Each structure stands twice: as C-alpha cells, then as structure tokens.
Amino acid sequence: MYISKALDKVPHDLLLLTQLLHVVHHATEALDKKDDYHIISFDFSKAFDKVPHDLLLLKLRNYKFNKCICDWIENWLKNRVSVVAANGQRSEEFAVLSGVPQG
C-alpha cells in the first residue's frame, strides 16, 4: 500500500488540515504565476448512500479507474462497523456494507 501505517496514528482533523493547506498553497502559487490550477473534489455523502461497497468498487475497477484511487476508496470504506443505541441499550457491532462514513 502507498499510505504509510504511520498515518493511521495521525488525527483525522490534522490530515484534513494538512491537505487543505497543501491545496491552498499550490492554488495561490498558481494564481500568482497566472497559471491554471484544477481541483477535483469528491463528495460521497449522498451519492453512494445505498450502494454496496463491493459493487461500487467493482464498477470503479470495471470503468478502469486508477488502481491507487480504487485502493484508497476501498481502504476508506473497509472494516467499518456500527452500533445502535436506544434507551440505554447498545447493540452488538455490525459490519457496514453500504453507504459512506459520515460525521
């Protein structure tokens, strides 16, 4: 895998901030030079709410998406679990096989 295991220990908010600073730095640098700067942004929050993860990954690979992108999405979605809590009771953990992580 291309992403170091060390990144697993970095707080999620710090990774987001680091990426945001990286984008802002390079975007302003391009603007200063009057160069083009292109950004692709993914918002998975609603697009894949009901799509099974394995089907999504199969389709992305069938459409010849870059292997690194597919691996990144797979790592982002795999090993997700959830619980239901109500009236002071908690369910057992169960695998999340569709939808995207939120919150």
TAHUPE-V378812 format. One record per pair of residues at least 12 apart in sequence whose C-alpha atoms are under 7 Angstrom apart, sorted by sequence separation. I is the first residue (numbers start at 0). GAP is how many residues later the second one is. D is the distance in Angstrom with one decimal. If there is no record, write none. Layout:
i->[I:I]
gap->[GAP:GAP]
d->[D:D]
This chain:
i->[80:81:56:80:81:80:81:79:80:79:56:76:52:51:52:51:50:51:49:50:48:49:48:47:48:47:44:43:44]
gap->[12:12:13:13:13:14:14:15:15:16:17:23:44:45:45:46:47:47:48:48:49:49:50:51:51:52:55:56:57]
d->[6.0:5.5:6.7:5.3:6.5:4.5:6.5:6.0:5.2:5.4:6.9:6.9:5.8:5.7:5.2:4.1:5.4:6.9:5.7:6.1:6.7:5.2:3.9:5.5:6.1:6.5:6.2:6.6:6.9]
